Amino acid sequence: MTAFLGLLYIAAGIAETARAIITGDGGIPFWFGSLVGGGGMILLGMLAFRHRPWLSCSLITIGCLAGAIATLWTLVIPVIALVVIVLAVLRAGEEIDRLRSVDE
C-alpha cells in the first residue's frame, strides 16, 4: 500500500504539472513539489526501513502529509495516507523491538 501511494502521488504530480503547463494555470511548484516530492519521500522512506526505522517513518509521514495537502479534495487519498502513516509507525516500532532483541 505504501509503494502504491508513493507511485500514485508521483503520477498525479506529473499529470497535474503537465496540465498546469499546458493550460497556463500556474501552480507548478505546488503540484510538483507536494505530489512528486511527497511520493519521492514515501519511496525513500521505504528504502531506509531496515537500517533506520524512525528515519523511514519520518520520511513516509512527511511524504504522506505533503501529498495529502494536494489531494485533500478527493477525501479518499488522505484517508489512505493516514492509514499508511499509522502502519509506518507500527512497523517502525516493531522493527526497533526486533533490532533490540538481536543486539541482546
N, C-alpha and C positions, 0 to 999 in steps of 0.2 A: 504494500500500500504506500510505503514511503517513497519508493522509487517512482511509482506511478504519479504521485502528487508532484514530485520534483520535475519529472518529464512533462507533465501537464502544464505546470507553471511556465516552463521554458517554451513549449509550443504556443501557449496563449500569448506569452510576451512577444514572440517573434511575429505572430499573426496581428496582434494589436499595434506593434511598432510599424509593420508594413502598411496597415490600414491608415495609421496616422501620417505616414509619409505620403501615401497616395492621395489621401483626401486633403492633406494640409491642415488638419485639425490641431496639430501640436500635441503636446503631452508626451513626446517621445522619451524624455528622461524618466518620466514617471512609469510608463508602461514597461520600458526596457529594464529599468533599474529594479522595480518592485517584482516583476514577474520572472524575468530571466535571472536577475540577481538572487531572488528568493529560491528559485528552482536550483540554481547552481550551489547555493549554500546547503540546501537539503541533500543534494547528491554528495557534496564534500563531507557533510556530516556522516553520511553512510560509510564513506571510506575511512573515516577516523575512528570508527566504532571500537574495533578490537584493542587498539592501543591506548586510546584516551576517551573513555565512555562519556565523561562530563563535557568534554570539548565537542564530541559528537552531538550530545543532547542540546548543547547551546547553539550550535550551528543549525541543527534541524529546527529548533524553536524559533530562532531569528528568521530563518528562511520561510517557515510557515506563516509567521506573522506578517512578514513583508509581502508575501503573495496574497494573503488574506485581505489586506487593505484594498488591493486592486480588484479582488473578486468578491467583495462583500455583497454586492448586489445579487449574486447568484444564490445566496443563502446555503447552498449545499456544500460548496467548496470550503468555506470557512469552517463548517462542521467537520468535514473530513480533516482539515488542517488541525483542528482541536484534538481530534482522535489521534492523529499522528504525534502530536506533542505529548499527549498522555502516554502513549505507547513508548515514545523515546525516553521519557523519564523513567518509566518502569523498567525498560531494558537496560538503561544505564545503571540503575540501582542493582539489578540482578548481576550485571557484568562486574561491577565493583565487588560485590559479595563473592563472586566466583574467583576473581583475581586475589582477593584477600585469603580465601581458603587455599589457593595454590601456594601462596607465599608461606603459609604456616607449616 
